Amino acid sequence: MHIYRHLFASDVFERYEEFMHVLFETYQGAGEDAKICSAVRGPKGDRTVHCSYEWSDAWSSIFTAKSEVASISEIQRAYFAVMEALTKSLGVTDADS
């Protein structure tokens, strides 16, 4: 998205940035990757044991340490905001689909 940001209306990139901040905890420090905003262990299961592959303990460090992460509805809202802005920027209307 960064390389193409100037091809779209400014709100497309703004909505994209909002979406990314729902999914990732960015700017963790010099040389540090963004963290995935999702629990390793949560109400929907434990990634370390409820998966079809062997979990590596090193993977736990790529997830955020925040106790609260976005709900599915928050993620969907942010995603659809990006898609709506992109659709508008491209000039797509319901009649075109």
Backbone torsions as a table, in degrees:
resi	resn	phi	psi	omega
1	MET	NA	-36.0	-175.8
2	HIS	-60.8	-41.5	-177.2
3	ILE	-69.5	-27.1	-177.8
4	TYR	-102.2	4.2	-172.8
5	ARG	-56.5	-30.8	-177.6
6	HIS	-82.9	-4.2	176.2
7	LEU	-87.1	-12.9	-176.6
8	PHE	-118.9	164.8	174.5
9	ALA	-58.4	150.8	-175.2
10	SER	-60.5	-30.2	-178.8
11	ASP	-69.0	-21.2	176.1
12	VAL	-62.4	-48.8	-179.4
13	PHE	-67.2	-37.4	178.6
14	GLU	-62.7	-45.0	178.3
15	ARG	-65.3	-37.8	177.9
16	TYR	-61.7	-45.3	179.2
17	GLU	-61.4	-41.9	177.2
18	GLU	-61.0	-43.0	178.6
19	PHE	-61.4	-46.0	-179.9
20	MET	-61.6	-35.6	180.0
21	HIS	-74.8	-18.7	171.8
22	VAL	-74.3	-37.3	-174.7
23	LEU	-89.1	-28.0	-173.8
24	PHE	-134.0	146.1	171.2
25	GLU	-97.7	105.3	-171.9
26	THR	-94.8	173.6	176.4
27	TYR	53.6	60.1	-177.9
28	GLN	-83.4	-7.0	-178.4
29	GLY	130.8	165.8	-178.1
30	ALA	-57.8	126.8	177.8
31	GLY	77.3	3.2	-178.7
32	GLU	-99.5	136.2	176.4
33	ASP	-76.4	157.1	172.3
34	ALA	-62.2	151.7	178.6
35	LYS	-101.5	142.3	176.5
36	ILE	-74.8	126.3	179.5
37	CYS	-83.6	78.4	177.7
38	SER	-158.0	147.7	-178.9
39	ALA	-80.8	141.7	172.2
40	VAL	-72.5	-41.4	176.3
41	ARG	-122.9	128.1	-178.7
42	GLY	-159.4	-170.3	-176.4
43	PRO	-60.4	-25.3	-178.8
44	LYS	-94.6	7.0	176.8
45	GLY	132.2	-177.1	-177.8
46	ASP	-120.2	112.0	-178.3
47	ARG	-59.7	-26.2	-176.0
48	THR	-73.6	-20.5	-179.1
49	VAL	-126.4	-25.1	-176.9
50	HIS	-97.5	52.9	178.8
51	CYS	-136.9	164.9	-176.9
52	SER	-93.7	17.5	-179.0
53	TYR	-142.4	165.8	179.4
54	GLU	-80.3	123.4	-178.5
55	TRP	-75.4	135.0	174.2
56	SER	-98.1	128.4	-179.6
57	ASP	-57.2	-27.3	179.4
58	ALA	-63.1	-26.8	-179.1
59	TRP	-66.6	-27.4	-178.7
60	SER	-58.3	-29.9	-177.2
61	SER	-73.6	-11.5	179.1
62	ILE	-89.2	-2.4	178.0
63	PHE	-100.6	150.1	-178.9
64	THR	-65.3	152.4	176.4
65	ALA	-91.3	-2.8	179.2
66	LYS	-62.2	139.2	-179.0
67	SER	-77.2	-29.6	-179.9
68	GLU	-108.1	128.3	176.3
69	VAL	-120.5	164.2	-176.9
70	ALA	-62.2	146.1	176.2
71	SER	-79.3	165.0	176.8
72	ILE	-56.8	-41.1	-179.2
73	SER	-66.5	-35.9	176.8
74	GLU	-66.4	-41.1	178.8
75	ILE	-64.5	-45.8	179.2
76	GLN	-62.6	-41.7	178.9
77	ARG	-59.3	-46.0	-179.5
78	ALA	-66.4	-39.8	178.3
79	TYR	-62.9	-49.4	-178.5
80	PHE	-66.4	-28.7	175.3
81	ALA	-64.7	-40.5	175.8
82	VAL	-63.5	-47.6	-177.7
83	MET	-64.0	-38.8	178.6
84	GLU	-65.2	-44.4	178.6
85	ALA	-63.9	-40.8	179.3
86	LEU	-65.6	-44.6	178.6
87	THR	-59.0	-46.8	179.3
88	LYS	-62.8	-43.9	-179.4
89	SER	-62.9	-33.4	179.0
90	LEU	-81.5	-9.3	179.3
91	GLY	78.5	21.2	179.3
92	VAL	-81.2	133.5	175.8
93	THR	-120.4	167.3	178.7
94	ASP	-58.0	-33.6	180.0
95	ALA	-66.2	-24.3	-179.3
96	ASP	-79.7	-19.1	-174.6
97	SER	-88.1	NA	NA
